[in-house]
Amino acid sequence: MTQHSTNTKHKASETSEKSSHDLAFTLMQECIAVQHDQVDKLDAKANAAQVSASTLIGAALVLQAVLLGANSTLLHRLLQVVALFPLLLAYAFVMYYAGKGYSVGEYKRVPTPGTLLQNLHMTESEIKQALLMAMGEAFAINEDNIQKKVHAITRAHQALKIETAVLIVVLLAQTILPYFLS
């Protein structure tokens, strides 16, 4: 009877261990899937920052050409060219940080086929344990890369706000300033 009781406890322990591995494995897979979705969304935000910045700089250059009339004075033209410099500088920052947000792209994926093939000798419980550890490490590494991406994209959006503000100031100055210079 004692032997049967110990054997039953061992089987119950194995079943409990297996179910906890299964649960942890499933949860970890879902966490990593969410992480990869987050990366896709961040890439879309980086793309939006680049498109917006390019649209603003294009609009500024078109408006600059329209506002630069043939009868503008040399001083007026010089002020317009100087006013574009901060706008171009803000544009460069947007493009740099948005590009940096895109470039952080080395994400760990677990399991790799090679690792699985190397560990065929392991029991199901052992391989799940090893996979869970590897998935946890990959998750932490990926999270660090995602935080770098978030930081870069946040900077790109800040620079985009600055670019927008500078464009507004430049356009206001270019439309109002000629009346004061005349």
C-alpha positions in Angstrom: 0.0 0.0 0.0 2.8 2.4 0.8 4.5 1.7 -2.5 1.2 2.4 -4.3 0.8 5.7 -2.4 4.3 6.9 -3.3 3.8 5.9 -6.9 0.5 7.8 -7.0 2.2 10.9 -5.5 5.0 10.6 -8.1 2.5 10.5 -10.9 0.5 13.3 -9.5 3.7 15.4 -9.1 4.6 14.6 -12.8 1.2 15.5 -14.0 1.3 18.8 -11.9 4.8 19.5 -13.3 3.7 18.8 -16.8 0.6 21.0 -16.5 2.6 23.9 -15.0 5.1 23.5 -17.8 2.3 23.6 -20.4 0.7 26.6 -18.8 4.0 28.5 -18.5 4.9 27.6 -22.1 1.6 28.8 -23.4 1.7 32.0 -21.4 5.3 32.7 -22.5 4.3 32.1 -26.2 1.5 34.6 -25.8 3.8 37.2 -24.2 6.3 36.9 -27.0 3.6 37.1 -29.6 2.4 40.3 -27.9 5.9 41.6 -27.9 6.3 41.0 -31.7 2.9 42.8 -32.3 4.3 45.7 -30.3 7.3 45.9 -32.5 5.1 46.0 -35.6 3.1 48.9 -34.1 6.3 50.8 -33.2 7.6 50.3 -36.7 4.3 51.8 -38.0 4.8 54.8 -35.7 8.3 55.3 -36.9 7.1 55.2 -40.4 4.3 57.7 -39.6 6.9 60.1 -38.1 9.1 59.9 -41.3 6.1 60.4 -43.6 4.8 63.4 -41.5 8.2 65.0 -41.3 8.8 64.6 -45.1 5.3 66.0 -45.8 6.0 69.0 -43.6 9.4 69.7 -45.2 7.9 69.3 -48.6 5.1 71.8 -47.8 7.6 74.2 -46.3 9.7 74.1 -49.5 6.7 74.6 -51.7 5.4 77.5 -49.6 8.9 78.9 -49.5 9.0 79.0 -53.3 5.5 80.6 -53.5 6.4 83.2 -50.9 9.8 84.0 -52.6 8.4 86.4 -55.1 10.4 87.8 -57.9 10.2 91.3 -56.3 11.5 90.2 -52.9 14.4 92.1 -51.5 17.8 90.5 -50.9 17.3 90.9 -47.1 13.9 89.3 -47.3 15.3 86.3 -49.3 18.2 85.9 -46.8 15.8 85.9 -43.9 13.7 83.2 -45.6 16.7 81.0 -46.3 18.0 81.4 -42.7 14.5 80.6 -41.4 14.6 77.2 -43.2 17.7 76.1 -41.3 16.0 75.2 -38.0 13.2 73.5 -40.0 15.8 71.3 -41.9 17.6 70.6 -38.6 14.4 69.4 -36.9 13.7 67.3 -40.1 17.1 65.7 -39.8 16.4 64.8 -36.1 13.1 63.2 -37.0 14.6 61.1 -39.7 17.6 60.1 -37.6 15.5 59.0 -34.6 12.8 57.4 -36.7 15.5 55.5 -38.6 17.1 54.5 -35.3 13.7 53.2 -34.2 13.6 51.0 -37.3 17.2 49.8 -36.9 16.8 48.1 -33.5 15.5 44.9 -35.1 17.5 41.9 -33.7 14.8 40.0 -31.8 15.4 36.6 -30.4 13.0 33.8 -31.3 12.7 30.6 -29.4 13.0 27.8 -30.1 15.4 27.7 -33.0 15.3 24.5 -35.1 18.9 23.8 -34.6 18.5 23.9 -30.8 15.6 21.5 -31.0 17.5 19.0 -33.1 20.5 19.1 -30.7 18.2 18.3 -27.8 16.3 15.4 -29.1 17.7 13.2 -26.4 16.0 15.2 -23.7 12.7 14.2 -22.1 9.6 16.3 -22.8 9.8 17.8 -19.3 13.5 18.6 -19.7 13.0 20.2 -23.1 10.1 22.3 -21.9 12.1 23.4 -18.9 15.0 24.4 -21.2 12.7 26.1 -23.7 11.0 28.1 -20.9 14.3 29.3 -19.7 15.4 30.3 -23.2 12.1 32.0 -23.9 12.4 34.0 -20.7 15.9 35.1 -21.7 14.7 36.0 -25.2 11.8 37.9 -23.8 14.1 40.0 -21.6 16.5 40.7 -24.5 13.6 41.6 -26.8 12.1 43.9 -24.1 15.4 45.8 -23.9 15.4 46.2 -27.6 11.8 47.4 -27.6 12.5 50.0 -25.0 15.4 51.3 -27.2 13.0 51.4 -30.1 10.3 53.2 -27.9 12.9 55.8 -26.8 14.1 56.5 -30.4 10.5 56.8 -31.7 9.6 59.1 -28.8 12.5 61.3 -29.7 11.4 61.3 -33.4 7.9 62.4 -32.4 9.3 65.2 -30.2 11.4 66.4 -33.1 8.3 66.2 -35.4 6.5 68.5 -32.9 9.4 70.9 -33.0 9.5 70.7 -36.8 5.8 71.5 -36.9 6.2 74.5 -34.5 9.2 75.8 -36.5 7.2 75.6 -39.7 4.4 77.5 -38.2 6.7 80.2 -36.9 8.6 80.4 -40.2 5.4 80.7 -42.3 4.0 83.3 -39.9 7.2 85.3 -40.0 7.4 85.0 -43.8 3.9 86.2 -44.3 3.9 89.0 -41.7 7.6 90.1 -41.8 7.4 91.5 -45.4 4.8 94.0 -44.3 7.1 95.4 -41.6 10.1 95.5 -43.9 8.2 97.4 -46.6 
